[in-house]
C-alpha cells in the first residue's frame, strides 16, 4: 500500500509540472490540442526549415523542396537553426494525435525536426519564452500602463494577453518571401475597397469585419490584418502583423491592436523586440536589420 501511495504522489508531482495552475491567465492557443506543444525546457531543438516528408525506406523525416513547376523534389533544407524548445508551440505535421501522418506522432517534440511552418510563443518586452513569462506575469507585478492603453482596466484573466508575441513563421523554397502575393492588396479578392491612409498604411476594408493595412516602407511592416472598428475594439484584441526576416522567411506576428495602443510606433517597438530574439536564430538579412532600427 505504501508503494502505491508513493507512486501516486510521484505521478501527481509530475503532472503538476505540465498543467498550468487553474488561476493562470488565459493565453491564446495555449490549450491541450494535439498539435500544440508546451514546455519550459530551454535546451535547443535542431530545426531544418524545409517541407517535411516521411521516408519509408529509412523511417525518417526528410526535407524536400518545390521546384519551379511546383513539384516536390529531393533537396536540402533552406536553413538549419537551433531554437530553445520552450519557444516552440507548433511545428507543421508534428502532433501527439493517433491520426498523425506516419513518422510524425510525438508526445514530446524530438530533438531534431523538419518543418516548413513554426509557431513560436515569445513574451514582450524581454523576448523570453511565453511559457516561462506567462506563469510569472502577475507575480512580477508589471506596470500594465506600459504594455498598452487600458490594459490595467480589463479583467485580470485577460491582462497577460498584453505580453504575447505569437510568431507564425513560414519558409519559402521556390519564391522570395518579400514577393509573396499575400503582401499585395491587388491579389486579394476579399479586399476590394480602399478606405484611407492610417499611419502611412493604405487601409482597405475587407469582407465582414476584416481591415487590412498595407505598406512597403523602410520598417518593412508589409501588411496588418485587424478586425472591427478601432472605436469599438477592446484593449485585449490582437491584429496580425506580416513582415520578412530574410528572402526565405515570412513572419505573421500576433499582438495587440496598434490602432488603439499607440499606432505604428507601438507596432514597431514590438516587432523590434521580436527581432532582437529572432534574428540571432534565423539570421535576418541586412534589410530586415535596418528595418528594425527605423524609429519614425
Residue pairs with C-beta under 8 A, 6 or more apart in sequence:
18 38
20 30
20 134
20 135
21 135
24 134
24 135
24 160
25 134
25 137
25 138
25 156
25 157
25 158
25 159
25 160
25 161
26 157
26 158
26 160
26 161
27 121
27 130
27 134
27 160
27 161
27 164
28 161
28 164
28 166
28 238
28 254
29 36
29 89
29 119
29 121
29 166
30 36
30 38
30 89
30 121
30 130
30 134
34 95
34 96
34 97
34 100
35 90
35 94
35 95
35 97
36 89
36 90
37 88
37 89
37 90
37 91
37 94
37 108
37 109
38 89
38 131
39 85
39 86
39 88
39 108
39 131
40 86
40 129
40 131
40 132
41 84
41 85
41 86
42 84
42 85
42 86
42 129
43 84
43 85
44 82
44 83
44 84
44 85
45 82
45 83
45 84
45 85
45 88
45 109
45 110
45 111
45 112
45 113
46 80
46 81
46 82
46 111
46 112
46 113
47 80
47 81
47 82
47 83
47 88
47 91
47 112
47 113
47 114
47 115
47 118
48 63
48 77
48 79
48 80
48 112
48 113
48 114
48 115
49 77
49 78
49 79
49 80
49 81
49 115
49 116
49 171
49 248
49 249
50 63
50 64
50 65
50 75
50 76
50 77
50 78
50 114
50 115
50 116
50 171
50 173
51 63
51 64
51 65
51 66
51 72
51 116
51 173
52 61
52 62
52 63
52 64
52 92
52 93
52 104
52 113
52 114
52 115
52 116
53 61
53 62
53 63
53 64
53 72
54 60
54 61
54 62
54 101
54 102
54 103
54 104
55 61
55 62
56 102
59 103
60 103
61 103
61 104
61 113
61 114
62 74
62 114
63 75
63 76
63 77
63 114
64 72
64 73
64 74
64 75
65 72
65 73
65 74
65 75
65 76
65 78
65 173
65 174
66 72
66 73
66 173
66 174
67 73
67 174
68 174
70 174
75 173
77 114
78 171
78 172
78 173
78 248
79 171
79 248
79 282
79 283
81 281
81 282
81 283
82 281
83 118
83 120
83 281
84 129
85 109
86 129
86 131
86 132
87 120
87 121
87 122
87 129
87 130
88 109
88 118
88 119
88 120
89 119
89 120
89 121
89 166
90 117
90 118
90 119
91 109
91 113
91 115
91 117
91 118
92 115
92 116
92 117
92 118
93 100
93 101
93 104
93 115
94 100
94 104
94 106
94 109
94 113
94 115
95 104
95 105
95 106
96 105
96 106
96 107
97 105
98 105
116 170
116 171
116 173
117 168
117 169
117 170
117 171
118 167
118 168
118 169
119 166
119 167
119 168
119 169
120 166
120 167
120 169
120 278
121 129
121 130
121 131
121 164
121 165
121 166
121 167
122 128
122 129
122 130
122 165
122 166
122 167
122 274
122 277
122 278
123 129
123 130
123 132
123 133
123 134
123 163
123 164
123 165
124 147
124 162
124 163
124 164
124 165
124 255
124 270
124 273
124 274
125 163
125 269
125 273
126 133
126 273
127 273
127 274
127 276
127 277
130 163
130 164
130 165
130 166
133 163
134 160
134 163
137 159
137 160
137 163
138 156
138 159
138 160
142 163
144 151
144 152
144 159
144 162
145 151
145 152
147 162
147 163
147 256
148 162
148 235
148 256
148 261
148 262
148 266
149 235
149 260
149 261
149 262
150 235
151 159
151 162
151 235
151 236
152 159
153 235
154 234
154 235
154 236
158 236
159 236
161 236
161 238
161 256
162 235
162 236
162 256
164 238
164 254
164 255
165 253
165 254
165 255
165 270
165 273
165 274
166 238
166 253
166 254
166 255
167 251
167 252
167 253
167 254
167 274
167 278
168 251
168 252
168 253
168 254
169 245
169 249
169 250
169 251
169 252
169 282
170 177
170 249
170 250
170 252
171 248
171 249
172 180
172 247
172 248
172 249
172 250
173 248
176 247
176 248
177 244
177 245
177 246
177 247
177 248
177 249
177 250
178 222
178 244
178 247
180 250
181 187
182 223
182 242
182 250
183 214
183 216
183 222
183 223
183 242
184 214
185 191
185 194
185 202
185 204
185 212
185 214
188 204
188 206
188 212
190 206
190 207
190 210
191 204
191 205
191 206
191 210
191 212
192 204
192 206
193 204
193 205
194 202
194 203
194 204
195 203
195 204
195 205
196 203
197 203
198 213
198 259
199 213
199 258
199 263
199 264
200 215
200 217
200 264
201 213
201 214
201 215
201 221
201 224
201 264
202 213
202 214
202 215
203 211
203 212
203 213
204 211
204 212
204 213
204 214
205 211
205 212
206 212
209 227
209 228
209 229
210 225
210 226
210 227
211 225
211 226
211 227
211 228
212 223
212 224
212 225
213 223
213 224
213 225
213 226
214 222
214 223
215 221
215 222
215 223
216 222
217 294
218 290
218 291
218 294
219 264
219 268
219 271
219 291
219 292
219 294
220 243
220 244
220 287
220 288
220 291
221 241
221 242
221 243
221 264
221 267
221 268
221 271
222 242
222 243
222 244
223 242
224 239
224 240
224 241
224 242
224 258
224 267
225 239
225 240
225 242
226 233
226 239
226 240
226 257
226 258
226 259
227 237
227 239
228 237
230 257
230 259
230 260
233 257
233 259
233 260
235 256
235 260
235 261
236 256
237 256
237 257
238 254
238 255
238 256
238 257
239 254
239 255
239 256
239 257
239 258
239 259
240 252
240 253
240 254
241 252
241 253
241 254
241 255
241 258
241 267
241 270
241 271
242 250
242 251
242 252
242 253
243 250
243 251
243 253
243 271
243 288
243 291
244 250
244 251
244 287
244 288
245 251
245 275
245 278
245 279
245 282
245 283
245 284
245 285
245 288
246 282
246 283
246 284
246 285
246 288
247 285
249 282
251 274
251 278
253 270
253 271
253 274
255 270
256 266
256 270
258 264
258 266
258 267
264 296
265 296
268 294
268 295
268 296
271 292
272 292
275 284
275 288
275 289
275 292
276 292
278 284
279 288
279 289
279 292
284 292
